[in-house]
Amino acid sequence: MTKRLDEAGGLTVADVTHTRITAFSASATVAELRKWFESSTSHRMALLADDGRYAGSLMADDVTGADDAALAVEFAAHGQTVRPDDPASHAEKLALGAGTRRVPVVDADGRLHGIVAITTDLQGFCGT
């Protein structure tokens, strides 16, 4: 059951994290990510990890014009993330403010836990 945004008061990021994700190795190529982005319209942000540690994220547009053999991590952003114990409302604001409807969940040690994703209708958290 999807957790609704208007019912998220008092919840933490851990309560709304989508944990069934695909995280690519930091050695993934642009071609691998392009294929993944093309396989589903719900694939809006690719997450990169190196031995479970967050290495960056990117959108399909971030690799526009890039060589297929290039490492995707070269184009990755290391922008805003949220921690599991942050308020869910904070993650919601970041996800919507960035226009991606997504924000990576990374703990204090740099470990990738998943992603907070907002539904297309802007009513709930995906995967919760």
N, C-alpha and C positions, 0 to 999 in steps of 0.2 A: 504494500500500500504506500503510495507516494505521500510524503509529508508535505503539507501545504505551507506556503510561505507565511500566510496570515496566522498560522498556528504554531509557528516556530519559536515564539517567545520562551525564553528559559532553556532552549536547546543549545548544545555546543556543536561545533563543526564535526566532531566525532559522531554525533547523532544523525548527521545529514550527509556524511561522506559516502560517495559511490566508490566502493572498493573493488568491484569486479571490473577492472580496467586492463587495458593493454598498455604496458610501459615498454618502450623500446630501449634497447641498449644504446649507450652513448656512441657506439660504433655503427649504428644504423645509417644506411645511406638515404639520400634524398629520394631515390627511386622506391625504396621500401615504404617510406612515409607517404609518398604520392599514392601508391597502390592502396594503402590503408585508408587514406582520406577519400579516395574514389569508391571504396567498397560500401560506404554508408553515409547518408546525410547527417546522422547523429555524431559522426566523427568530426568534431569541431576543433579540438585541441589535442595535439600529440604530446605525450609526456616521455621524457628521456631520463633514464636512470643508469647509474654505474654501480653495480653491486648493491642495489637497493637504495642508493643515495640519489637524491634528485639532482639531475644534471641540466635541466631546463625544459622549456615547453615551446611549442610553436604551432602556428596556424598554417593552413594550406598556402595562403598567400605569402607566407614568409619564405617559401622556397620557389616562388615563381621565377622562372628564368635560370634557376640554379642547375648545374650539371647533375645528372642522375647519379653519378658515381661519387659525388661529394658527400662528406659526412654531414648529416642533418644537424648535429650538435653545433656546427659552425654558424648556423642560422638561428639557433635557439635563443630565446630570451630567458633571462634569469630574474624576471620581474616579480610581481607580487605573489605571495603565497600566504596561506593561513595555517595555523597550528591546530591540532585536534582539540585543544581546550579553549580555543577562541569561541566567542558567541557565534551562533549560526547567522545571526543578523549581520555581523561583520562580513562574513563570507558572501552573503547575498549581495551586499552593497558593492563589494569588490567585483564580483562576477558580473553584475549588471552594469556597473560603472565602466568596465573595460569593454563592454560591447560583445564580449565573447560568450557570456553566460556561463563561464567556467573559471575556476581558480584551483590550482594544485594545493593539496594538503601535505605539508611537510613538517615533521617534528623538529624539536630543538637540536637534534643530532644530525639533521639533514636527510632523514629517511623519508621516502615517499610513501604516504599512506593511501592515497587515492586522489579523488577530485570532487569538488563541490560543483554540481551542474544544475542549472535552472532549466525547467521545462520550456519548450517552445512557446506555450501559452502564458508563460511568466507566472504561473500559479503554484508551482511546487518544486521540490528538489528531486532531480532524476535519480533513479536507482535506490531510493529509500523506501 
